[in-house]
Amino acid sequence: MTLNISNVTISSGNTSLTAYHAFDPSLLAQLPISGKFIIELIGTKSYKCEKTSDHGKAYVAGKLYKATVSSNTDWTPL
């Protein structure tokens, strides 16, 4: 799934980004334990963050889910 975001600057003074996206939970009903999800930021400089689910997650329509990337070391240049 691609979420197109523009006009965002990440710098030493602005290091956070909150992005929201919606999806059909019947298409992604569950993230299994040890399941992997990937976040990619594509722009002038592009980065990827891969995270593994410790507990798994069952997705339910109408709920909000959050993933946190807590460190610059989580990002790998593409």
C-alpha positions in Angstrom: 0.0 0.0 0.0 1.4 3.4 -0.9 0.6 6.6 1.1 1.7 9.7 -0.9 2.9 12.5 1.3 4.5 15.7 0.0 6.2 18.8 1.3 7.7 17.2 4.4 11.1 18.1 5.7 12.9 15.9 8.2 15.9 17.7 9.7 17.8 18.1 13.0 15.1 20.5 14.2 12.1 18.6 12.8 12.5 14.8 13.4 9.0 13.4 13.7 6.3 12.5 11.2 2.8 11.3 11.9 1.1 9.6 9.0 -2.4 8.1 8.8 -3.7 5.6 6.3 -6.9 3.5 5.9 -7.2 0.0 4.6 -9.9 -2.6 4.2 -9.4 -4.9 7.3 -10.8 -7.9 5.2 -7.7 -7.6 3.0 -5.3 -7.3 6.0 -7.1 -9.0 8.8 -4.2 -10.1 10.9 -0.5 -9.5 11.4 0.9 -12.8 12.8 3.3 -13.0 15.7 6.8 -12.3 14.3 5.1 -10.9 11.2 7.1 -8.1 9.5 5.8 -4.8 8.3 7.9 -2.2 6.3 7.7 1.6 6.3 9.4 3.3 3.4 10.0 7.1 3.0 10.8 7.9 -0.7 12.0 11.3 -1.6 15.2 13.2 -2.2 16.7 10.8 0.3 14.9 7.5 0.7 14.8 5.3 3.8 13.2 2.0 4.9 12.3 0.7 8.4 11.4 -2.9 9.0 9.6 -3.9 12.2 8.6 -7.2 13.6 5.4 -7.7 15.5 6.1 -9.2 19.0 2.5 -10.1 19.8 0.7 -10.1 16.4 -2.3 -8.0 15.8 -5.9 -8.6 14.6 -7.2 -5.6 12.8 -10.8 -4.5 13.4 -12.7 -1.9 11.3 -13.0 1.5 12.9 -10.0 1.2 15.2 -6.8 3.2 15.2 -3.5 1.4 15.2 -0.1 2.9 15.8 3.5 1.9 14.9 6.4 3.8 16.4 9.8 4.2 15.0 11.8 5.4 18.0 15.3 5.9 16.7 17.3 7.1 13.8 19.1 3.8 13.8 15.8 2.1 12.8 16.1 3.7 9.3 18.2 2.2 6.5 19.0 4.3 3.4 17.6 2.9 0.2 
